[in-house]
């Protein structure tokens, strides 16, 4: 029996799509998206695991390209790459009436500053949000999933994990969690019918 549904944030509860995010940031910085993407992704890994602050991350990016950018404006542009996905968030609220719902997200130390802008504070209590920078590890590390299960007191088969990354979903399935790759809300509802009554 399903007891808990774990949601990813970016690309599920917020509207961002990875390619679009890189394009928006590339436009803000005035650099080529294909040049920005590998630098951003690599620098972001240690940001997500809490081994680098957001300020260090932003400075690393602008220094790499030799830019003179206002870091506060850069942070605002980054935050606004991810907008609340109202339909999915409303559906998550419905599910919360029947199931425990928690958040599992790869993100750096600015997550809690951004959470209210993304309306996540309306969906989850602080103790229901598991963020990679606080855990010093990031998805698809299976220790992330095992840690969440240990805190919520669930067996893997009692849990559904929803993420827009196939890699992250497959990692959760490796330890027995029921995984769903998020594409659209309609697809999600159809997939959930395999496990629960909606």
C-alpha positions, 0 to 999 in steps of 0.5 A: 500500500502506498503511504508517501509520494516524493516530489522533485521540484524543478521541472515538476512543481516548478515549470522550468525545463533544463534547456530553457533554464540554460538559455535564459541564463545564457541570455542574461550573461550574454554568452553561448548556451552550449558554452555555459551548459557544461560549466554550469552543470559541473560547478553546480554539482558542488553547490548542490552538495553544500560544498560551495556557496551560491556566491562562490558558484555565481562568481565562478561562472562570471569569472570563467567568462570574464564577465562583470555582472551584478551577482544579485541580478544574476541570482534574481534571473536564476530564481525566475528561471523556475516558476510555480507550476500551479496545476501540478502544485494544486494536484499535489495538494489534493494528494496530500489529503490522502497521502504523506507528501515530501520534497526531494530536490537537488539544490544549493544554499539559496533553496529556502530563499527561493521556496516562498517565491516558488510557493513550496512553503504552501505545500510542504512543512520545513521537515518535509523538504529534503534538499541536497545541500543540507544532506551533502549528497545529490540525486541520483546517489541512492543514499539520498533515497534511503535517507528519506525513507529512514526519516519518513519510516517507509519501505521502498514499495510503500513509496512513489518518487516523481522526478523529471530526470530518468536517471534519478527515477531509475536510481530510486527504482534500484532500491525498490521505490516506485518511480515515475518520470514526469512529463506532463500532469496528464501523464502523471495522473495516468501513471499514478493510477497504477499505484493509487486511486485518484 
